[in-house]
Amino acid sequence: MSEEEQAEAEARRRVRRRRRARMAAAALGRSRGGLTGKVHLSADRYCRPLSFVLTPGQAGDSPQFAAVLARVKVRGPVGRPRTRPGAVAADKAYSSRANRAHLRKRGIKAVIPEKADQAAHRRKRGSAGGRPVSHDAELYKERNTIERCINKIKAWRGLAMRSDKKPESYMAGLELRGSIIWLRSLKPTT
């Protein structure tokens, strides 16, 4: 390789690095739909958002579980904000040992069904596979509150289509919409 070819190759690598850095800074990533971002959120039983985490589009849901829970803070009438919910209901995508261990360590009840392949693997291991995972079926029925919360957030077209380029402005829009949802859910005290 001549010096000119080496210089061109180095310039191309530099451009690729800058492009990757810009996409990471914008919380954008490649997925089937092109350049996308993903919003991970938690909501209470009244479809009110509690926390948001913005990641590139190719990021998985389960690895963001602890980050979303870490941002949950609910203020009460007095004292510190509450950071530990009584129970967490999630779908099968979050049924991993790491997520269950995280919930167990924090003393939170897990309402997450076990995936069929995980159950088969546990049964195949016999007594070394551990106890079957149990979850409250009645509490699990309320899991659709997160879907309803997402629909309330997507009522703003700019959030549904992510027309903001910078993640800071998109996150500000998410938090503003979440604040409006919270304010509308409060009843007047007269």
N, C-alpha and C positions, 0 to 999 in steps of 0.2 A: 504494500500500500504506500503510495507516495504521500508527501507531506500535505499536498493540496487535498487529497481524498481524506486523510486523517482529520484535517481541519474542518472539512464539510461534515464528516461524521460526528465530530464533536459539537458542531453548531446544531445539527439535527437533534442530538441528545439533549442539549441545553434547552432547545425549544420544547421538546417533549416534557422535560422536567418542569419548565415554567407552566405549561398547559395543565399538567397534573396538579401542580400547586394551586393554580387558579381555580380548578374544579373542586379541589378539596376545601379551599377557603370559601367557596360559594355553596358548599354542602350539596354538590351535584355529583352524580355518578352515572355510569352506563348501566342500562337495563334494557329490556326488550323494547320499551317505548322510546328509547333515545336517552337524552340527558334528563335525569329526573332526581327529585329529592323525596325523602320519606319523612313523615311526621309520626313519631311514636308518642302516644299520650295515655294518660290515665284519667278516669272519670269516677265520680261518686254515683250513688244510686239514683240521683235526681238528674242525671245526664249533664252535670256541670264538670268542666275540665279541671283537673288538679295539677297536672304537669305536662310539659311538652319537651320533646327531644327531637332535634332535626338532624338527619343523617343523609348521606348519599343514597341514591335509589337502589343500589345493589346490596346495601347493608341488610342483614337478616334481622328478624324481629326479636328472636330469643336473646341474642347477646346484649340488646338494649334494655332488657328487663330490669336489671339492677339500677341502671342510670335513670330510668323513668321513676322507679320507686324512690330513689335518693332525692329527687326533686319535689316530692309530695310534701307540702306544708300547708296545714289547715289551721287558721287562727280560730281560737275560741274566745269566749268573753273575757277571760283572764289567763295570765300565764304564758308559757312558751307555746309556739305553734305545734300542733300535733303532727308527727312525722310517721307514725306507725298505724296503719289501718287495722281494723279487727280481722278482716279477711280480704283476700285478693282472688277475684274470679277472672280466669283467663282461658283462652281456647287451647287446643292440643298443641299448637305451635310452641307454646311456652312450657311444655311438659318435659323438662330436662332435670337431671339430678342436680345440676348447679343451681337452677332457679329454685327448686324445692329446698335445697340446703340453705340458700340465702334467706328464704322465708322462714324456715325453721330456726335459723340463727337469730332472726329478729323477733321471733315469737308471733308470727302472723299465720293465720289459718290459710292453707292453700286450697282453693276450689278450682283445681285444674284436672281434667280427666287424663287418663294415661293413654298414650298412643298404642295402637294394636301391636305394632312391631316391638315396642318396649315391653308390653305385657308378655308377648310370646318369648322374648329373650329372657325375661325374669323367670317364667315358668320352666324354660329349658334348663336354666341353671339349678333348678330345684331349691333346696333349702338355702343354698348360698345366694340365691337371687333376691332375697329379702321379702318383706311383706307386701301384699298388694296395696296399691295406692287407693285411698278412699277419698271421695269428695261429696259434698252436700249437694244433692241433685236439685233441691228447691232453690238454693242460693245460686246455683249455676244457671238457672233459668233467667236470672236477672242480668246475665252477661251482655245481653243486647243493649244495655244502656250505653256502652262505649260506641256502638254503631250509631245509635241515635244522637249521641254527642257529636260524632264526626259529621253527621248530616246537618246538625245545627251550625257547625263551623263552616261547612261547605255552602251554606246559604249565601255567604259572601263570595261572589264570583272570583275576585282576585285571589282568595285563598284556595278555592277549588282548582283554579288553573295555574297557580303559582306564577303570577305576572310580575312579582318582585324578583329582581336579579340577586340582590344581596341577602344573605341569610339573616342579617340583623333586622332588615326591614320586614322580611317575611315573618320572623319570629315576633316582631312587634305587632304585626297584624294579627297573628294567632293569639297573642296575649290580650290584645284589645278586644277581639271577638269573644275570648273566654271571659273577660271582665263583664262584657255586655250580657252574656248568658247568665253569669252569676247575679248581676243586678236585676235582671228580669225575673229571676227565680225567687228573689226576696219579696216577702209580703210586707205591705205597709203596716207599721205599728201604730195604729190609732185607736 
